[in-house]
Amino acid sequence: MGAEEKAFFRLDKEKCIKCGKCIDTCSGMVLQFDSDGFPNMKEFERFGWRGCWRCQHCLAVCPREAISIFHKNPQDSIPKPPKRMGEYMEQLITNRRSCRRFLKKDVDSEIITGMLRTMAAVPTGGNAQGVEYTVIDDKDRVREIWSIAYDKMEAEAKKHHYTHSFSDFYYKKMKQSEKTVRKGDLLFCGAPHLFIAHEKCEGKWAEDSKVNCNIAAAYFELLCNAYGLGTIIMSYPAEVLNELAPDARKLLDIPQNHYMGLMVGFGYPEIEYARGVQKDRSAKTHRWSEKNK
Ligand SMILES: Cc1cc2nc3c(=O)[nH]c(=O)nc-3n(C[C@H](O)[C@H](O)[C@H](O)COP(=O)(O)O)c2cc1C
């Protein structure tokens, strides 16, 4: 099968102005000008490093909607963000808060579907797109996982046995928090839903897999906040599932050889914040141009 057939690269020669932007942005370097000056796709061995990266940059960059690839119509792309997006992002990021109290209410299923659709756009190393998303969007299932993990965590704590990052001190502190900030649930904070990005993690790309998962979790957290949902990044609960409560982890249905760094608990927040916090960023910023003035 020829390259153009493999990727279904289609050029509308009526629209193409031979500007070459598609060639200049082709991550896999498989586009070239042919003898009549139009871009075409070179033969390639296979997708990935030996050919087309499936990044669709050619479709995205074309100013004339002349390129289709993988049967995608350029007119179906979601419009570019408005010019003020930078300000909106600043508002979104600075108003993002960890949420440790949730309403006992399911998030509208269509919102979750829309967010997962958006998550297809998250970057991955080499555009390998090996990250999988597990969403436990049924609060009864979350409860089931929670109760096995919670009981196990408590039983182990009685023997002074904790996850690698915990100790008597931290555990006691977390227990106190059940009276206030994590009402009745130091583990999942009562989050009705769980999101986990995970990826088979082995060989020389193992580090990339971990980074991919953590980037995905960060994007998901912001996306939730953009929809007015509360989120809590759960590294300790992930430790409990990985280190203390294998029976609860099994219920996630995530293979044991998959990296599972952070879980993100999400749901409608019980408490609304009136404003953003004012974290001191400049003191921790190492900016070359300012450092060398
Ligand atoms: C890598 C990472 C791990 C975290 N793990 C937990 C956790 O296990 N439990 C928890 O309640 N919060 C966890 N958090 C949330 C932080 O405690 C929280 O971001 C921090 O207190 C600042 O609060 P803010 O998110 O409202 O700005 C984690 C955050 C990060 C970035």
Ligand as a Chemical Component Dictionary entry (heavy atoms), coordinates in Angstrom:
data_LIG
# 
_chem_comp.id                   LIG 
_chem_comp.type                 NON-POLYMER 
_chem_comp.pdbx_formal_charge   0 
_chem_comp.three_letter_code    LIG 
# 
loop_
_chem_comp_atom.comp_id 
_chem_comp_atom.atom_id 
_chem_comp_atom.alt_atom_id 
_chem_comp_atom.type_symbol 
_chem_comp_atom.charge 
_chem_comp_atom.model_Cartn_x 
_chem_comp_atom.model_Cartn_y 
_chem_comp_atom.model_Cartn_z 
_chem_comp_atom.pdbx_ordinal 
LIG C1  C1  C 0 1.876  15.471 42.808 1  
LIG C2  C2  C 0 0.724  15.862 43.694 2  
LIG C3  C3  C 0 0.209  14.958 44.584 3  
LIG C4  C4  C 0 -0.862 15.292 45.414 4  
LIG N1  N1  N 0 -1.402 14.353 46.238 5  
LIG C5  C5  C 0 -2.419 14.687 47.051 6  
LIG C6  C6  C 0 -3.017 13.717 47.904 7  
LIG O1  O1  O 0 -2.651 12.560 47.925 8  
LIG N2  N2  N 0 -4.034 14.107 48.701 9  
LIG C7  C7  C 0 -4.486 15.385 48.704 10 
LIG O2  O2  O 0 -5.414 15.688 49.466 11 
LIG N3  N3  N 0 -3.954 16.330 47.903 12 
LIG C8  C8  C 0 -2.952 16.004 47.062 13 
LIG N4  N4  N 0 -2.435 16.942 46.213 14 
LIG C9  C9  C 0 -2.980 18.312 46.222 15 
LIG C10 C10 C 0 -2.047 19.289 46.937 16 
LIG O3  O3  O 0 -2.038 19.021 48.311 17 
LIG C11 C11 C 0 -2.571 20.707 46.686 18 
LIG O4  O4  O 0 -2.397 20.981 45.308 19 
LIG C12 C12 C 0 -1.857 21.765 47.509 20 
LIG O5  O5  O 0 -2.190 21.638 48.845 21 
LIG C13 C13 C 0 -2.203 23.184 47.078 22 
LIG O6  O6  O 0 -3.574 23.417 47.126 23 
LIG P1  P1  P 0 -4.348 23.867 45.821 24 
LIG O7  O7  O 0 -4.370 22.690 44.873 25 
LIG O8  O8  O 0 -5.705 24.238 46.305 26 
LIG O9  O9  O 0 -3.615 25.038 45.218 27 
LIG C14 C14 C 0 -1.401 16.604 45.357 28 
LIG C15 C15 C 0 -0.881 17.518 44.440 29 
LIG C16 C16 C 0 0.147  17.149 43.610 30 
LIG C17 C17 C 0 0.644  18.144 42.595 31 
# 
loop_
_chem_comp_bond.comp_id 
_chem_comp_bond.atom_id_1 
_chem_comp_bond.atom_id_2 
_chem_comp_bond.value_order 
_chem_comp_bond.pdbx_ordinal 
LIG C1  C2  SING 1  
LIG C2  C3  SING 2  
LIG C2  C16 DOUB 3  
LIG C3  C4  DOUB 4  
LIG C4  N1  SING 5  
LIG C4  C14 SING 6  
LIG N1  C5  DOUB 7  
LIG C5  C6  SING 8  
LIG C5  C8  SING 9  
LIG C6  O1  DOUB 10 
LIG C6  N2  SING 11 
LIG N2  C7  SING 12 
LIG C7  O2  DOUB 13 
LIG C7  N3  SING 14 
LIG N3  C8  DOUB 15 
LIG C8  N4  SING 16 
LIG N4  C9  SING 17 
LIG N4  C14 SING 18 
LIG C9  C10 SING 19 
LIG C10 O3  SING 20 
LIG C10 C11 SING 21 
LIG C11 O4  SING 22 
LIG C11 C12 SING 23 
LIG C12 O5  SING 24 
LIG C12 C13 SING 25 
LIG C13 O6  SING 26 
LIG O6  P1  SING 27 
LIG P1  O7  DOUB 28 
LIG P1  O8  SING 29 
LIG P1  O9  SING 30 
LIG C14 C15 DOUB 31 
LIG C15 C16 SING 32 
LIG C16 C17 SING 33 
# 
